[in-house]
Structures are given as structure tokens and as C-alpha cells.
Amino acid sequence: MATHSPPRAGRREWIGLAVLALPTLLLAMDMTVLHLAIPSLTADLRPTTSQMLWILDIYGFLIAGFLLTMGTLGDRIGRRRLLLIGGAAFGATSVLAAFSTSAEMLILARALLGIAGATLMPSTLSLIRTMFHDPAQRTVAVSVWMTCFAVGGALGPLLGGLMLGRFEWGSVFLLGVPVMLLLLVLGPFLLPEHKNADAGRLDLISAVLSLTAILSVVYGLKVLAEDGPSTAPLAFLALGLLTGLVFVRRQRTIAHPLVDLTLFRNRTFSTAAALLTVGVMVMAGSQLFTLQYLQLVEGLSPLQAGLWSLPNAAGLMVGAMSAPALAARTRPGPVIAGGLALTAVALASLTLVGATDGLLILVASSTLMGVGLGPMVALGTDLIVGSAPVERSGTASALSETSTELGAGLGIAVMGSIGFGVYRSRVSESAPEGVDVHTARESLGAAVDLARVLGDPLGTELLTAAREAFVSGLHVTATVGGVTALVMAVLAALLLKRTPEAEKGDGSPDDRSAEPTTDGPVRETAPTGS
């Protein structure tokens, strides 16, 4: 049988990739840009504690909850169309958020931003799958896409600080308006349209089930991390898991499922999704402690902590952008495995961080960890998207992003629970007599505030004990993360021995529809290289 060489992307596709990078950059920025605006926002809108939590959290919750529905919707109505609709909605709701006059209005605006944001991530990633048919070019494009996400997360606090130095708190939301206007102007000319003509109607019952399952799990994990085991978070987790089982059962029985579960029969797809989830869990869990260390142990301001976090983002960029060239010489599996082994070394070095002299070690370890995790994030995402047939790339992209969101939630809940459990135990043992141990046990931040109130010498003794207890929790969390990274490295080396293209070519039944569709609808709608 003659081999078919996929068409290579030209200048127009690469310019289109730059357009797709803009909303990706913005979405990551919006997840972090608001934190510095909290003091001025609180003084203006005077939200209650509960309202403030919803202002911060509802954006990420609804992105996670709507990813599957929006990714599948893009397969049905067209990925470019959904991207442009979402971009217009994101720009409009950004203005609404910027000029909110009450806490309730801002919560609503943030909720709408989350729903609009859920249209952007799977749309951009699935369009990359449509535009870049050559595997090597696609891997580079996905790496650029992931790098933009990492850069956006790092730039959020910095740009937010610059904006707040000159303008009101609402200005942080207006950063998205010109970006979305540029997307709306250039998108119709540079981005191809593509949809799955055989996808059928969107099953609304499945959409509601997926939304309920994901939101319940993410919310339950968050409450579990913040308050520890109790009836409420466990009930939400149980509801999410039960609804998830009903969702899976429904996908197996209806004619046009929201998610085609046969995608998971592909070993590369399922392995990459699992590695991405656990890898992001390790990353999120470690960052939870390193960011608190910078502010509450080293005493840095949020802006200073953001600056010291830039080397980690730079390391992630280096790892992600170097991964395609390394994978081209060998295979993705060994590159991912090597990166995860490097991550384990970085996490092991975090155990050397002390309560008084750990800044440089922490920054060096975080940078090394970014380099190690970069290949896993970039190549893992590429393997998920590349393993799926092109007509299901919207669904595959949504599953990739859902894996990331669940991994972040698990990192905060599981790794956070382990580390904070150690903190609570140690601070109870070492806190000086006469101190309200129950308050100090709540968190390191609570202990720092209590120490200020107590003053010298009792406050100083409490602060020393609390910081040492926190560092003990950091050490245990890093150890657990390092062991997890090593196990993941072994699994990547053993299970990711083939490229997606090679697995499609073996005639396995789960991939039987992958290639025939690429020459039909995609070639009709995709722009030709210049």
C-alpha cells in the first residue's frame, strides 16, 4: 500500500496559529490577574467573604464544567464559528466585569466569562489539529500553544500590577477586549472552518450530566482542600462520581453521544490523558506550597512572588518548546519519561528548602521542575489530540483540557491535604504555650496574622514554629510528588512506545475512522499554504 504524506502547513497556517495563541494567552492571564486587584475591589464593592470566594472561583469552575459540552458543540456547529462566538462573548462580558457596580454583578460577569472561556480552549486546540496535518508541525504548534498558556499565567500578576498602578481595579478585565477584537477581525480570514457532518444533535441530557459531574467533583475537591474532610465536600464528590457513572452509561447507549468513549480504547490517548491529569496534579500541588512559601515564609509581596515565579514559567517554556525536536529524534514516550525523571529530581531538591534560607534553592528547583514538566504537558496534549480522528478533535481537545482542570483540582485537594495535614500536626506540637493553637492550625496565613497580634516574644516564637511546620509539609508534599513523577516516568517509557500515526496505521478498530476523514472535509475548508 502506498504511504500517504500529509500536507504541510504554510505561512497562512502559522500566522493563524499566532491568532489562536492570543485567546490562549488571555485565558491564562484571567485566571491570575484578579488576585492583585482584591484590596481595591473589596474597598469599592464591599463583598462578603462568601461573595469574594465566588468572584475568585466561579470563573475556573465554569470553564471546567463547560469544556466537554463546548468541545463537542464545536464538532457540531463548526470550531471557528464557536471560537468567534466565544471570543465576542468573552469581550462583551469583560466589559461587563470591568464596570460592575456590585458584588452580585461581578459574580455574574465572572460566570459568563467562564462559560465563554470554555468555548475558547477546545476550539483553539482543535483548530490546530485541523490546520496542521503533518505530525512534526502539529507537535510544534501544540507546544507553542501550551507555551502561550504558561506565559499568560505568569504575566497575569505582572500586568495586573502595572494596570492597578495607574487605573481602577476594573482595568484588569479590559485587557481582554482588544485581544478579542483582533481575533474577531483576523479569525475569519486566517482560520479554517471544520465540523463533523455526522455528529448528530447535541444531547442536552448528557451536557447537564457532564456539567453536574465535573462541577461537583471540582467544587468538592476545593472545599476538601480548604476545610479538610467533612460531610459537604464528600457529598459533592459522591454526587460527582455518581453522576459521572450515569453519564458514562448514557454515552454507551445513545446513538450520538456527547463523548465518544471509544477514544479511550486507543492506548496512546488514554495513557496521555492519565499522565496529563497526574502530571498537572503534581505541578499544582507543588505550586500551592511554593507560592505560599514565597509570601508567608520569605515575606514577599504578591508582585514580588510573581516575579520570583517567572523562572518556573521560563523553565516550562524551555521544556515545552524543546520537546518537539527531541521527540522527532526518538519518540514522545522517552522524552516525556526523561522530563518526568527530571521533575522527580527537582521535587527531591525541594526537601533541602529551609524555613530561613530556602529562596534560591526553591527557585532553582521550581525552574528545573518547569523544564521537566514542559515535555509532558506539550507532548501529552499533542498525543491526545493526534490520537483522535480529526472529526472528533473538538471532543479530544475538551477531554485534554478537562484532564488538566481535574489534575489541578486533585493537586490542590490531594497534595494540599497531605501537606497541610503535616503542617497542622507539627504546629500543634511546637506552638508555644498560651497561643490559640486552633487558629494557628487553620493555615500558615492565619498563624502569621495571629503572630502580628501577639507581638514579641510570643508572636516570634509562634511564627518560627509555624514556618518550620509549613516547611515540613512542603518536604512531605515534594517527596510524594517526586515518587509520583518517577512512577509516571516508568509508565510513559513502557506505554508510549508508538506515535499516534503509527497506532492509527495498525488497523485497530478504535482508530478505523481516523485517516479517511482528513482528506475530505478538512481539505475543503482548510486554507492552503502560501
HELIX and SHEET records of a PDB file:
HELIX    1   1 ARG A   11  THR A   32  1                                  22    
HELIX    2   2 HIS A   35  ALA A   37  5                                   3    
HELIX    3   3 ILE A   38  LEU A   45  1                                   8    
HELIX    4   4 THR A   49  ILE A   77  1                                  29    
HELIX    5   5 ARG A   79  ALA A   98  1                                  20    
HELIX    6   6 ALA A  103  MET A  131  1                                  29    
HELIX    7   7 PRO A  135  LEU A  164  1                                  30    
HELIX    8   8 SER A  171  LEU A  174  1                                   4    
HELIX    9   9 GLY A  176  LEU A  190  1                                  15    
HELIX   10  10 LEU A  204  ASP A  227  1                                  24    
HELIX   11  11 THR A  231  THR A  253  1                                  23    
HELIX   12  12 LEU A  261  ARG A  265  5                                   5    
HELIX   13  13 ARG A  267  GLN A  292  1                                  26    
HELIX   14  14 TYR A  293  VAL A  297  3                                   5    
HELIX   15  15 PRO A  302  TRP A  308  1                                   7    
HELIX   16  16 LEU A  310  ARG A  329  1                                  20    
HELIX   17  17 PRO A  332  SER A  349  1                                  18    
HELIX   18  18 LEU A  350  LEU A  352  5                                   3    
HELIX   19  19 LEU A  359  SER A  387  1                                  29    
HELIX   20  20 VAL A  390  ARG A  392  5                                   3    
HELIX   21  21 SER A  393  LEU A  410  1                                  18    
HELIX   22  22 GLY A  411  MET A  415  3                                   5    
HELIX   23  23 GLY A  416  SER A  430  1                                  15    
HELIX   24  24 VAL A  437  GLU A  442  1                                   6    
HELIX   25  25 LEU A  444  LEU A  454  1                                  11    
HELIX   26  26 LEU A  458  LEU A  495  1                                  38    
HELIX   27  27 PRO A  500  LYS A  504  1                                   5    
HELIX   28  28 PRO A  509  ASP A  511  5                                   3    
HELIX   29  29 THR A  518  VAL A  522  3                                   5    
HELIX   30  30 ARG A  523  THR A  525  1                                   3    
END                                                                             
